[in-house]
Amino acid sequence: MSFWRVLLSIICPPLAVIDKGCGSILIVFLLWLCGWVPGVIAALVILNNPKR
């Protein structure tokens, strides 16, 4: 996880997970609409997953 990905996930979480697939983008976008913090947490969890 690079510094720029972490920074992008803090600023705009859906853009940080754009290469992880449509489902990830949709989940992060919906959580981001519910609130900024859930979207950031979901993006960081998806980016930190070693299996993807």
BATIRO-237824 format. One record per atom (N, C-alpha, C): residue number from 1; atom name; x, y, z. Coordinates in Angstrom, 3 decimals, m for minus. Each point is the difference from the previous one (the first is absolute). Last residue first. Layout:
residues N
+-----+----+----------+----------+----------+
!   k !  a !       px !       py !       pz !
+-----+----+----------+----------+----------+
! NUM ! CA !        X !        Y !        Z !
...
+-----+----+----------+----------+----------+
//
This chain:
residues 52
+-----+----+----------+----------+----------+
!   k !  a !       px !       py !       pz !
+-----+----+----------+----------+----------+
!  52 !  N !   m5.729 !   m9.895 !   m2.446 !
!  52 ! CA !   m0.542 !    0.638 !   m1.211 !
!  52 !  C !    1.061 !    0.694 !   m0.756 !
!  51 !  N !    0.553 !   m2.235 !    4.308 !
!  51 ! CA !   m0.435 !   m0.999 !   m0.975 !
!  51 !  C !   m0.499 !    0.594 !   m1.303 !
!  50 !  N !    1.446 !    2.496 !    4.059 !
!  50 ! CA !    1.114 !   m0.552 !   m0.764 !
!  50 !  C !   m0.417 !   m0.997 !   m1.079 !
!  49 !  N !   m2.360 !    4.518 !    2.278 !
!  49 ! CA !   m0.249 !   m1.425 !   m0.119 !
!  49 !  C !    1.102 !   m0.628 !   m0.867 !
!  48 !  N !   m0.650 !    4.771 !    0.959 !
!  48 ! CA !    0.947 !   m0.709 !    0.858 !
!  48 !  C !   m0.173 !   m1.515 !   m0.077 !
!  47 !  N !   m2.866 !    3.116 !   m2.355 !
!  47 ! CA !    1.370 !    0.190 !   m0.483 !
!  47 !  C !    1.008 !   m0.804 !    0.799 !
!  46 !  N !   m4.521 !   m0.046 !    1.361 !
!  46 ! CA !    0.116 !   m0.634 !   m1.311 !
!  46 !  C !    1.421 !    0.145 !   m0.543 !
!  45 !  N !   m0.995 !    2.197 !    4.019 !
!  45 ! CA !   m0.062 !   m1.454 !    0.203 !
!  45 !  C !    0.175 !   m0.730 !   m1.329 !
!  44 !  N !   m0.281 !    4.687 !   m0.102 !
!  44 ! CA !    1.268 !   m0.430 !    0.588 !
!  44 !  C !    0.022 !   m1.504 !    0.243 !
!  43 !  N !   m4.001 !    1.925 !   m1.571 !
!  43 ! CA !    1.046 !    0.104 !   m1.019 !
!  43 !  C !    1.342 !   m0.470 !    0.545 !
!  42 !  N !   m3.634 !    0.250 !    2.995 !
!  42 ! CA !   m0.196 !   m1.085 !   m0.972 !
!  42 !  C !    1.084 !    0.031 !   m1.067 !
!  41 !  N !   m0.039 !    3.520 !    3.126 !
!  41 ! CA !    0.364 !   m1.258 !    0.656 !
!  41 !  C !   m0.138 !   m1.167 !   m0.981 !
!  40 !  N !   m1.426 !    4.219 !   m1.460 !
!  40 ! CA !    1.459 !   m0.026 !    0.145 !
!  40 !  C !    0.447 !   m1.320 !    0.623 !
!  39 !  N !   m4.624 !    0.777 !   m0.322 !
!  39 ! CA !    0.598 !   m0.154 !   m1.328 !
!  39 !  C !    1.509 !   m0.091 !    0.053 !
!  38 !  N !   m2.459 !    0.926 !    3.986 !
!  38 ! CA !   m0.169 !   m1.392 !   m0.444 !
!  38 !  C !    0.605 !   m0.263 !   m1.381 !
!  37 !  N !    0.202 !    4.529 !    1.640 !
!  37 ! CA !    0.832 !   m0.937 !    0.766 !
!  37 !  C !   m0.231 !   m1.457 !   m0.424 !
!  36 !  N !   m2.676 !    3.605 !   m1.844 !
!  36 ! CA !    1.379 !    0.023 !   m0.474 !
!  36 !  C !    0.845 !   m1.074 !    0.673 !
!  35 !  N !   m5.291 !   m0.647 !   m0.833 !
!  35 ! CA !    0.868 !    0.806 !    0.845 !
!  35 !  C !    1.435 !   m0.123 !   m0.470 !
!  34 !  N !   m3.822 !   m1.630 !   m2.415 !
!  34 ! CA !   m0.542 !   m0.042 !    1.364 !
!  34 !  C !    0.806 !    0.867 !    0.954 !
!  33 !  N !    1.471 !   m0.585 !   m4.459 !
!  33 ! CA !   m1.209 !    0.824 !    0.013 !
!  33 !  C !   m0.636 !    0.035 !    1.395 !
!  32 !  N !    3.672 !   m2.802 !   m0.689 !
!  32 ! CA !    0.451 !    1.394 !   m0.046 !
!  32 !  C !   m1.188 !    0.960 !   m0.008 !
!  31 !  N !   m0.752 !   m4.632 !   m0.328 !
!  31 ! CA !    0.411 !    0.350 !    1.357 !
!  31 !  C !    0.443 !    1.450 !    0.085 !
!  30 !  N !   m1.079 !   m1.632 !   m4.242 !
!  30 ! CA !   m1.203 !    0.048 !    0.839 !
!  30 !  C !    0.342 !    0.350 !    1.444 !
!  29 !  N !    3.592 !   m0.582 !   m3.003 !
!  29 ! CA !   m0.788 !    1.177 !   m0.361 !
!  29 !  C !   m1.252 !    0.126 !    0.868 !
!  28 !  N !    2.732 !   m3.837 !    0.423 !
!  28 ! CA !    0.663 !    1.174 !    0.573 !
!  28 !  C !   m0.796 !    1.266 !   m0.310 !
!  27 !  N !   m1.562 !   m4.002 !   m1.898 !
!  27 ! CA !   m0.085 !   m0.064 !    1.463 !
!  27 !  C !    0.592 !    1.247 !    0.633 !
!  26 !  N !    0.417 !   m0.469 !   m4.676 !
!  26 ! CA !   m1.389 !    0.227 !    0.389 !
!  26 !  C !   m0.157 !    0.008 !    1.519 !
!  25 !  N !    4.192 !   m1.073 !   m1.854 !
!  25 ! CA !   m0.303 !    1.416 !   m0.248 !
!  25 !  C !   m1.411 !    0.315 !    0.488 !
!  24 !  N !    1.360 !   m4.465 !    0.111 !
!  24 ! CA !    0.707 !    0.787 !    1.013 !
!  24 !  C !   m0.308 !    1.481 !   m0.142 !
!  23 !  N !   m1.698 !   m2.956 !   m3.254 !
!  23 ! CA !   m0.648 !   m0.210 !    1.298 !
!  23 !  C !    0.631 !    0.827 !    1.098 !
!  22 !  N !    1.906 !   m0.054 !   m4.401 !
!  22 ! CA !   m1.241 !    0.766 !    0.068 !
!  22 !  C !   m0.690 !   m0.143 !    1.356 !
!  21 !  N !    5.425 !   m0.507 !   m0.449 !
!  21 ! CA !   m1.215 !   m0.617 !   m0.509 !
!  21 !  C !   m1.236 !    0.823 !    0.270 !
!  20 !  N !    4.764 !    1.113 !    0.859 !
!  20 ! CA !   m0.316 !   m1.204 !    0.774 !
!  20 !  C !   m1.286 !   m0.679 !   m0.448 !
!  19 !  N !    2.139 !    4.339 !   m1.391 !
!  19 ! CA !    0.561 !   m1.160 !   m0.698 !
!  19 !  C !   m0.298 !   m1.318 !    0.718 !
!  18 !  N !   m1.448 !    4.276 !    1.746 !
!  18 ! CA !   m0.543 !   m0.116 !   m1.353 !
!  18 !  C !    0.546 !   m1.213 !   m0.748 !
!  17 !  N !    0.434 !    2.111 !    4.683 !
!  17 ! CA !   m0.219 !   m1.423 !   m0.249 !
!  17 !  C !   m0.488 !   m0.264 !   m1.413 !
!  16 !  N !    0.938 !    4.449 !    1.589 !
!  16 ! CA !    1.145 !   m0.767 !    0.479 !
!  16 !  C !   m0.147 !   m1.483 !   m0.321 !
!  15 !  N !   m3.461 !    3.225 !   m0.862 !
!  15 ! CA !    1.079 !    0.075 !   m0.986 !
!  15 !  C !    1.215 !   m0.826 !    0.409 !
!  14 !  N !   m3.798 !    0.436 !    2.934 !
!  14 ! CA !   m0.298 !   m0.820 !   m1.181 !
!  14 !  C !    1.105 !    0.034 !   m1.065 !
!  13 !  N !    0.463 !    2.730 !    4.140 !
!  13 ! CA !    0.168 !   m1.448 !    0.095 !
!  13 !  C !   m0.365 !   m0.815 !   m1.250 !
!  12 !  N !    1.807 !    5.019 !    1.035 !
!  12 ! CA !   m1.144 !   m0.529 !   m0.758 !
!  12 !  C !    0.118 !   m1.520 !   m0.074 !
!  11 !  N !    2.827 !    2.501 !    3.042 !
!  11 ! CA !   m0.660 !    1.094 !   m0.720 !
!  11 !  C !   m1.272 !   m0.480 !   m0.704 !
!  10 !  N !    2.740 !   m3.124 !    2.293 !
!  10 ! CA !   m0.482 !    0.971 !    0.981 !
!  10 !  C !   m0.782 !    1.114 !   m0.687 !
!   9 !  N !    2.129 !   m3.295 !   m2.598 !
!   9 ! CA !   m1.118 !   m0.616 !    0.727 !
!   9 !  C !   m0.543 !    0.912 !    1.088 !
!   8 !  N !    3.783 !    1.364 !   m2.475 !
!   8 ! CA !   m1.180 !    0.006 !   m0.859 !
!   8 !  C !   m1.189 !   m0.640 !    0.708 !
!   7 !  N !    4.137 !   m0.111 !    2.200 !
!   7 ! CA !   m0.455 !    1.384 !   m0.109 !
!   7 !  C !   m1.269 !    0.093 !   m0.849 !
!   6 !  N !    2.095 !   m4.157 !    0.257 !
!   6 ! CA !   m0.564 !    0.344 !    1.312 !
!   6 !  C !   m0.547 !    1.422 !   m0.034 !
!   5 !  N !    2.289 !   m1.454 !   m3.797 !
!   5 ! CA !   m1.273 !   m0.717 !    0.132 !
!   5 !  C !   m0.673 !    0.338 !    1.318 !
!   4 !  N !    4.286 !    1.701 !   m0.757 !
!   4 ! CA !   m0.978 !    0.694 !   m0.844 !
!   4 !  C !   m1.362 !   m0.682 !    0.052 !
!   3 !  N !    3.774 !   m1.907 !    2.252 !
!   3 ! CA !   m0.421 !    1.240 !    0.650 !
!   3 !  C !   m1.104 !    0.679 !   m0.791 !
!   2 !  N !    0.395 !   m5.263 !   m0.646 !
!   2 ! CA !    0.865 !    1.166 !   m0.126 !
!   2 !  C !   m0.599 !    1.216 !    0.710 !
!   1 !  N !   m0.224 !   m5.538 !    0.463 !
!   1 ! CA !   m0.854 !    1.167 !    0.000 !
!   1 !  C !    0.900 !    1.228 !    0.000 !
+-----+----+----------+----------+----------+
//
